[in-house]
Amino acid sequence: MGVESLIVFLIIGAIAGWLAGLIVKGYGFGLLGNIVVGIVGALIAGWLFPALNISLGSGIVAAIIHAAIGAIILLVLIRLVKSA
Protein backbone atom coordinates (compact mmCIF):
# COMPACT_ATOMS: atom_id res chain seq x y z
CA MET A 1 0.00 0.00 0.00
CA GLY A 2 1.42 3.32 -1.02
CA VAL A 3 1.38 6.50 1.02
CA GLU A 4 -1.39 7.98 -1.13
CA SER A 5 -3.57 4.91 -0.63
CA LEU A 6 -3.02 5.05 3.11
CA ILE A 7 -3.98 8.73 3.23
CA VAL A 8 -7.16 8.09 1.22
CA PHE A 9 -7.94 5.11 3.49
CA LEU A 10 -7.62 7.31 6.59
CA ILE A 11 -9.66 10.15 5.09
CA ILE A 12 -12.48 7.78 4.10
CA GLY A 13 -12.40 6.27 7.59
CA ALA A 14 -12.57 9.70 9.22
CA ILE A 15 -15.47 10.87 7.06
CA ALA A 16 -17.38 7.61 7.54
CA GLY A 17 -16.86 7.69 11.31
CA TRP A 18 -17.94 11.32 11.46
CA LEU A 19 -21.09 10.61 9.43
CA ALA A 20 -21.93 7.62 11.61
CA GLY A 21 -21.44 9.74 14.73
CA LEU A 22 -23.88 12.31 13.35
CA ILE A 23 -26.49 9.70 12.44
CA VAL A 24 -26.21 7.70 15.67
CA LYS A 25 -26.74 10.50 18.16
CA GLY A 26 -24.45 10.75 21.16
CA TYR A 27 -21.37 9.18 19.60
CA GLY A 28 -18.54 11.57 18.83
CA PHE A 29 -15.06 10.14 19.22
CA GLY A 30 -12.80 12.88 17.89
CA LEU A 31 -10.65 12.56 14.80
CA LEU A 32 -8.69 9.44 15.77
CA GLY A 33 -11.79 7.71 17.14
CA ASN A 34 -13.77 8.53 13.99
CA ILE A 35 -11.00 7.08 11.84
CA VAL A 36 -11.01 3.86 13.88
CA VAL A 37 -14.82 3.62 13.84
CA GLY A 38 -14.85 4.26 10.08
CA ILE A 39 -12.17 1.65 9.36
CA VAL A 40 -13.82 -0.97 11.57
CA GLY A 41 -17.14 -0.08 9.96
CA ALA A 42 -15.62 -0.58 6.51
CA LEU A 43 -14.39 -4.00 7.60
CA ILE A 44 -17.83 -4.92 8.92
CA ALA A 45 -19.56 -3.75 5.75
CA GLY A 46 -16.89 -5.42 3.62
CA TRP A 47 -17.74 -8.72 5.27
CA LEU A 48 -21.52 -8.23 5.52
CA PHE A 49 -22.43 -6.75 2.12
CA PRO A 50 -20.97 -9.54 -0.04
CA ALA A 51 -22.63 -12.11 2.23
CA LEU A 52 -25.98 -10.39 1.59
CA ASN A 53 -25.13 -9.91 -2.11
CA ILE A 54 -25.32 -6.09 -1.85
CA SER A 55 -23.21 -3.86 -4.09
CA LEU A 56 -22.99 -0.08 -3.83
CA GLY A 57 -20.71 0.42 -6.80
CA SER A 58 -17.19 1.73 -6.87
CA GLY A 59 -15.43 5.01 -6.26
CA ILE A 60 -14.74 7.28 -3.33
CA VAL A 61 -18.39 8.16 -2.63
CA ALA A 62 -19.42 4.51 -2.63
CA ALA A 63 -16.50 3.69 -0.31
CA ILE A 64 -17.56 6.43 2.11
CA ILE A 65 -21.19 5.25 2.08
CA HIS A 66 -20.05 1.64 2.48
CA ALA A 67 -17.84 2.48 5.47
CA ALA A 68 -20.46 4.78 7.02
CA ILE A 69 -23.13 2.07 6.92
CA GLY A 70 -20.72 -0.35 8.57
CA ALA A 71 -19.80 2.26 11.19
CA ILE A 72 -23.49 2.89 11.91
CA ILE A 73 -23.97 -0.85 12.42
CA LEU A 74 -20.96 -0.85 14.76
CA LEU A 75 -22.24 2.10 16.81
CA VAL A 76 -25.73 0.61 17.10
CA LEU A 77 -24.22 -2.68 18.30
CA ILE A 78 -22.09 -0.78 20.84
CA ARG A 79 -25.20 1.04 22.06
CA LEU A 80 -27.10 -2.26 22.42
CA VAL A 81 -24.26 -3.87 24.38
CA LYS A 82 -23.90 -0.83 26.68
CA SER A 83 -27.62 -0.71 27.43
CA ALA A 84 -27.86 -4.42 28.20
C-alpha positions in Angstrom: 0.0 0.0 0.0 1.4 3.3 -1.0 1.4 6.5 1.0 -1.4 8.0 -1.1 -3.6 4.9 -0.6 -3.0 5.0 3.1 -4.0 8.7 3.2 -7.2 8.1 1.2 -7.9 5.1 3.5 -7.6 7.3 6.6 -9.7 10.1 5.1 -12.5 7.8 4.1 -12.4 6.3 7.6 -12.6 9.7 9.2 -15.5 10.9 7.1 -17.4 7.6 7.5 -16.9 7.7 11.3 -17.9 11.3 11.5 -21.1 10.6 9.4 -21.9 7.6 11.6 -21.4 9.7 14.7 -23.9 12.3 13.4 -26.5 9.7 12.4 -26.2 7.7 15.7 -26.7 10.5 18.2 -24.5 10.7 21.2 -21.4 9.2 19.6 -18.5 11.6 18.8 -15.1 10.1 19.2 -12.8 12.9 17.9 -10.6 12.6 14.8 -8.7 9.4 15.8 -11.8 7.7 17.1 -13.8 8.5 14.0 -11.0 7.1 11.8 -11.0 3.9 13.9 -14.8 3.6 13.8 -14.9 4.3 10.1 -12.2 1.7 9.4 -13.8 -1.0 11.6 -17.1 -0.1 10.0 -15.6 -0.6 6.5 -14.4 -4.0 7.6 -17.8 -4.9 8.9 -19.6 -3.7 5.8 -16.9 -5.4 3.6 -17.7 -8.7 5.3 -21.5 -8.2 5.5 -22.4 -6.7 2.1 -21.0 -9.5 0.0 -22.6 -12.1 2.2 -26.0 -10.4 1.6 -25.1 -9.9 -2.1 -25.3 -6.1 -1.8 -23.2 -3.9 -4.1 -23.0 -0.1 -3.8 -20.7 0.4 -6.8 -17.2 1.7 -6.9 -15.4 5.0 -6.3 -14.7 7.3 -3.3 -18.4 8.2 -2.6 -19.4 4.5 -2.6 -16.5 3.7 -0.3 -17.6 6.4 2.1 -21.2 5.2 2.1 -20.1 1.6 2.5 -17.8 2.5 5.5 -20.5 4.8 7.0 -23.1 2.1 6.9 -20.7 -0.4 8.6 -19.8 2.3 11.2 -23.5 2.9 11.9 -24.0 -0.8 12.4 -21.0 -0.8 14.8 -22.2 2.1 16.8 -25.7 0.6 17.1 -24.2 -2.7 18.3 -22.1 -0.8 20.8 -25.2 1.0 22.1 -27.1 -2.3 22.4 -24.3 -3.9 24.4 -23.9 -0.8 26.7 -27.6 -0.7 27.4 -27.9 -4.4 28.2 
